[in-house]
Amino acid sequence: MRRLWTRAGLLAAAVALAGCTHDGGWDLDAGGAKGRAADDAIRVVPADRAAGVAPDDRLEVRVPSGRLERVRVVRVSDARPVAVPGRVSEDGLRWRPAPGTRLATAAAYRVEAVALDGHGRRSARHTTFTTAVPGQRFVAYAKPEHRSTVGTGMIVSLTFSHPVRDRAAVERAVRVTSRPAVEVAGHWFGDDRLDLRPRDFWRPGTEVAVDLRLRDVEGAPGVYGIQDKRIAFTVGRSQTAKVDAQRHTMEVRRDGELLATVPITAGAAKNTTYNGRMVVTELYEVTRMNGATVGFKDADGKGEYDIKDVPHAMRLTDSGTFLHGNYWERPAVFGSANVSHGCVGLRDVKGGSSDAPAGWFFDRTLVGDVVEVVNSADRTVDPANGLGGWNLDWTAWKAGSALR
């Protein structure tokens, strides 16, 4: 008759097999009791099935005599197990993790140890424990997007979900590498934003990787990072645009050569356009622009303008500066007068057209392209307003790093 195994029976059999040991006891040279089970002589800290273990708590495997033949400690909570680095002492009695090793938070670990007693008899010990789950965690939201192709002025920008108190620890956990290699430095804008860039614009064709090794980094007391990821992007062709607010023109250069000179309208005397280098961070075929959202309100509180279908909009600052298509002004305005609320306008048609100056420029623009405004009556844009970091020289930029 075929034997029917129940779930309970299988479990009992598994437990019985897991509990098997060699015959005979462990010969304890240091006054211990002969006859103790072999696996019990292999001591593991933290204890088997311990929970809430802190990342910097003691982790150790030891035997009173004989020697440890093999020890393996593995984080098993991730899709791919990760071994904890460590070594057995020269006398063979103790295993400890490598200096500087910290356990991951919210993780499960398995310990596997094999030892030989004084008579050459082999035994093993298997234990598990789990680490503490932080009360609070933080993540970084990154620009640019993974696998994107960007302009040569792209700045890596990380915005954190929780204010960072230990800026140095967080900045050390972020690594930006490139081919060809260049020096990249970070600059903090407050406690929740870290931007990183090279001294000069990226070289076209550069491949860049951003490694966020934030998992278990304590960004603030009791607040730990949970990310371990890579963001990669490629730098495309070189294109820059220089807007001259006084001459009402925009010169577009591709790889240093003048591609076109386009007539524009900039901010009127009452609402001038920022000077300085700004980076395109978003591209919209069409968007709505309501003055009330950026402080341009009538006496009744409504926006001074509300255009529901602005074509070919390219964001330059967080505060609302765009370079965009404009179909509502007279064509004669472009190239002759400044009439906007601070944006840079290019002639376009309702619905947008690739044949219009705005559509032509939009079709040739990448996130990360630089637009520089000169000869405006306004101040230079704040480096923290959008990706305005190119308005700081290299010395000033590096001074904003927590690792200087």
N, C-alpha and C positions, 0 to 999 in steps of 0.2 A: 504494500500500500504506500502510495506516495505521501511523503510528509508535507503537511501544509504549514508554512512558516507565517506566523502573524507578525505585524509590525512590532509588537512588544517582544516577541521571540527574537527577531533579528537584532533589536536593540540590545537585549540581554546578552546575545552571543557576541556582539561587537564589544560590549563592555568587558566581557570575560576575556576575550582575546587581547584587548588593550591592557588588561591588568596582569598579563602573564609576566613572570620574571624568571631569571635563572635560579636553579636550585642553590641552596646554601646562602649564608648571610654575608654581609659586608664586613671585612676585617678592619675594625677601627683601631688604628695605632695610638690614637690620642685619648684613650680612656673611654671610648664609646662602648656601647653594648654590642657584643657579637651576636649576630642573629637578626639585626635590623634589616628590613627589606632593602635590596640594592638601590631601587629607584628612589627610596626615601632619603638616601645618603647624599644624593645630588640636590643641593639646596638652591632654589631660585628665588630671587627677589626682583619684582613684586611676587607675592604669593599666587598660587594657582587660582584663577578666576577672580582675581582682584579687579575692582572697578574704580573709576575715578582717579586713576593714577595721574599725577601731574607730569608735564613734559620734562621737568628736570629732576624728578624723583630718582632714587638710586635704582640702577639696573645691574644685576650681578648674578652669575652662576658660579657655584663653588662646591668643592668636595673636601672632606677632612683629611683624606689620604688618597694614595693612588694618583691618578691624573685624569684630567679631562682630555678625551681624544678628539671630540668635535662638539662645537656649539654653534647653533644657528638661531638667530632671532629675526623674525620676519614680520613686517606689517602686512596683514592679510586683508584689510578692509577695502583696499583699492582693487581695481580690475587687474592690475599687474602687481604681484607681490614685490615688496621692496625690502631688501636685507638691511639690517642695522650693522654698520661696520664695527668691528671689535677684535680683540685678540686674547689668547690664553696666556697667562703669566708664565715666566720661564720655569717655575717649579711645577707647573701643570695643575695647580690647585684652584685657580680662579680665572674667570672670564669677565672682562669689563668692556663696555663700548669705547670706541675711539674718543679721545679728548674732544670736547666741544659738541658731541652728539646730543641732540635733544629729540625726545620722542614727539611724534605727531599728535595733535589733539584729535579727539573724536575718532580714534582709530582702535582697531583690534590687533593684538600681537600674538604670535605663537612662538614658543621657545622649545627648541629641540636640542637636547644635550646627550652625549654619549661619553661614558667614562669607563676606565679600567681600574679595578681595585688592586690591592697589593698582591693578589694571587693571579693577576692577569685576566680576571673574569670581567666580561663586558656587561654593562647595564645602560639603560636609557631613561630619560625623563622627558615628558612632554607636558607643558603647561600653557595656559593662555591668560591674558589679562587685557583690559580695555583702559584707555586713557580718558581723561576728563574732557567733557564737551564744554568749550568756553561759553560763558554767559552771554558774551557779545562777540560778534565777528565783523570783519570788514572786507570789502572787495574794492578793486580798482576798475573804473570804466575807462577804456582806452580809446584814443584816436591815434592813428587812422585804423580803419577796419582791416581785419586779417585778409591777406591775399589781395590787397588793393594795389593799384598803380597810382602813384601820387606825383605831384610836382616837386621840384628841387627845394622848395622852401618849407616842406612839411616838417612840423615839430611834433614829436611824440608827446602827447598830453594825457596824464593820468589824473582822474578825479576820483577821490576816495569816498566811500559811503559813510565813513566815520572820521571825525577829526584825528589827525595823526599827532601824537605827542613825541614819539621817538622817531624823528625824521631821519636820523642817520641809519637806524636799523632798517627802515622801510626802503630808503634809497639804496642801501647796500644790496637789498634783495631784488632790485630791478637792474637788469643788465641789457644794454643795447650794443649789439655788434653789427658789423657791416663788411661787405666785400665790394670794393676795396675798403680796407680798414681805415677809420678816422677816429680821432678822439671825440667822445660824446660826453657832455656834462649836463648835470641836472640843475634846475632852479625852482625853488619853492615859491608859490604864490599863495600865502596863507597856509593853514593846516590841512587843507583838503585837496591840494592840487600840486602835482609835480610835473614840470615840463622838461624835456630833454632834447638837446640838439647839438650838432657839431659847430665848430667855429664859423664855417662858411656854409653856403648852400650845398646840399648833397650833389655829388657828381651824377649826371644821367647814367642810368643803368645800374646804379648801386643796389645791392640786395641787403635789406636790413631785417634783423631779427630782434624782437623785444621779448626777453624772458622775464616773466613775473614769477619770482620764487617767494611768494608771500605766505605760503602755507605755514602756519604756526609762528609767524613773525608777530611779536607783540608791538603793535603800532601805538597803543595807549594802554594804561594799566588795565589788565584783564580783557583787552580787546585784541583778538588774534586774526591774522589773515587766513583765508581758506583757499587761495588760488595757487596753482602751479601750472602755468600755461605759457604758450609761446604765440606771439603775434608776428607774422612776417609780412613784409610789403616790399614792393619794387619801386624805385624812382624812375620815372619816365623821362621824356625829353625836357630840355630846359626852356621855360617860357616865363617871361616877366612882362609886366605892363606898368608904364609910368604915366600917371594922370597929372597933368599940369592944370590946376584949377584956375590959374590966371589966363592961360592961353586957350582953355576949353578944349584940350586935346588929350588923347591917350595913345602913347606909342607902344606898340606890341612888338616884342623882340623874341625871336625863336633862335636858340643857340647863339645868342649874341647879335644876330643879324636883324635889322628892322624888317618886320613883316608887314606892318600897316600902321598908319596914323589915323585914328578914329575920332570924329567930333563927339564931344560929351557935354553934359551939363552937370555941375557940381552943386554943393550947398549954397543957398542964397546968403546974403550978408547977415541975415538974422539967424540962420541955422547952418553955419559953415561945416565943411567936411574936415575930418581929422587929417592932419599930415602924417607921414610916416609909412613904414612898411606894414602891410596887412596881408594875411594869408587866406585864401579861399578855403572855407571849411565845409560848406554845403552848397549843393547845386539843385535848383528847382526849375523844372520846365515852366511851371506857373505856381504862384502863391498869392495869398491875400496879405495886404499890408494895411493895418489900421493904426493911425497915429496915436490913438489912446493907449496902445500897448507900450509905447516908448515915450510917453509924456507929452505928446502934442495934442492938447485938448482945447476945445472951445469952452466958452463960459458955461455952457450947459453940461460939460463933462464928456461930451462926445468927441471922437477923434476929428482933428482938423482935416483928415482925409481918411477914406476907407475904400481902397481899391481891391476888389475881390479877385482880379485876374491879372496880376502883375506877371508879365512873361519873362523868361530867361533871367531868373534871380540867382545871384551868387553872393553868399554871405561872407562878409569881411570882418565883422566884430560881433561879440556877444550882445552888445548894447543896441544892435539893430542897423548897423551900416551895411548896405548892400550895393553891389554893382548890378544894375538890372535894366531890362528893357522898359521903354517908356513910349506909350502910344497916345497919351492924352495931351501932351504939349505940342505946340506948333513945330514943324520941322525946322524952322529958322532958328529956334532956340539952341539947337545942338551945334556947338562950335562957336557960339557968340555970347551966351549969357548963362549965369548960374541961378537956377530957380528952384532947386530941390530942398528938401528938409534935412539934407546932410548926406544923402546917398549920391552915388555917381550914376547918372542916367545915360543910356545909349538909345538912339532912335530905334523904334520897333513898330509893329502893327498890332492891332487887337488880335489876340490869339497867338501871337508870336510868329516869326518867319525866319527861316535860316538865311534868307537873302538880305534881311535887315542887318545893320551893324551889330545889334545886340545878339541876334541869333548866330551870326558869323563868329563872334567872340565866344559865346557860350559853347558852341560845338567844338571849339579848340581849347577849352579850359579843363584842367584837372583840379580836384581837391589837392591843396598843397602848392598851387601856383601863387606867386607873390604879385600883389598890386601895390605900387608905391604912389602915394599922393604927395605932390610938392606944390609950393606957392599958394597954399590956402591960408586964410587969416586965422585958422584955428590952431590949437596946440597939437603936439605929437601924440598919437594914440597911446594910451596906457599899455605897457607890455602885457598886462594881465587881461586886457580886453580882447577876447579871441586869441589867436596865436600871434600876438604882437611882440614876441620875444626877440625878433630880429632888430628891434629898435634899441636893444642893449648891446654894447660892445662886449667882446669876449671876457674881459676882466670883470665887468659888472655882472655878466651872466654867471660866471663861475662863483662869484661872491655869494650868490643865492643858493649854493649847494650846501647841504648839511655835512658833506665829506671834505670840505676845504681844509 
